[in-house]
Amino acid sequence: MQIHTIGLTGGIASGKSSVARLFSELGVPVVDADRLAREVVARGTEGLQEIVETFGESMRRPDGSLDRERLGALVFADETARAKLEAITHPRIARAAASRIAELRTSGAPYILYEAALIVEKKMQKAFSALIVVAVEPETQLRRLMGRDGFEASAARARIDTQEPLARKLELADYVIRNDGDLEETRAQVERVHAALLERFAEPAGRARGFSGIGSARAQGECETEERADD
């Protein structure tokens, strides 16, 4: 039996992970693309080895793990390097996501939430039954990113500029959660969206779009491009 898969996206530092946790508290299973991106390049994996072979041994820390800060600085400043990284990580993330979603289809959950930063950038939105966008004001996003990662304003803006503008994501959204306020304000919005999704998709399971095409193309291998936590 298939169940619906809902996309959850938004800009860097918009609070997607916090929103995803609120959905999880309501019993919705979450597939986190950022977590998968870390798993496929963890110490000892083929993904990490290919990164080292492509970008050099300096990308591996003395303990054998990936030097995410060094790699992130490179790929966010160099589109060619970013494309090379995506060619390594996308297929692996796609396979991992497809496997996880397949496991969850028999879980009895009301729907599955797929949390990823680059759904719109990779034109993946049509793969989902609905798209939720987490939105914050630009000044809030910049302040959070600088505070979270210790970036100067120029570096933070450069990271933000690698993603689609929020306006484009809002055009494609079925539901918008504004995340500038406090936790309880966000929680109330999550509960309203959750109720709307339950009502909207209370239909025969055979009509569900289960995101079966996640592994069918490299572009669908949603990659966080070494973006830390992205919350």
Protein Blocks (a to p, Z undefined) as FASTA:
>chain_A
ZZddddddddehklmmmmmmmmmmnopacddfklmmmmmmgghiaklmmmmmmnojklpc
fkopacfklmmmmmmmomklmmmmmmmmmmmmmmmmmmmmmmmmmnopabdcdddfklmm
nopmmmpmbdcdddddfklmmmmmmmmnopafklmmmmmmmpccfklmmmmpmbdcdfkb
cfklmmmmmmmmmmmmmmmmmccfklpcehlmmmmpfklmccekhpahkZZ
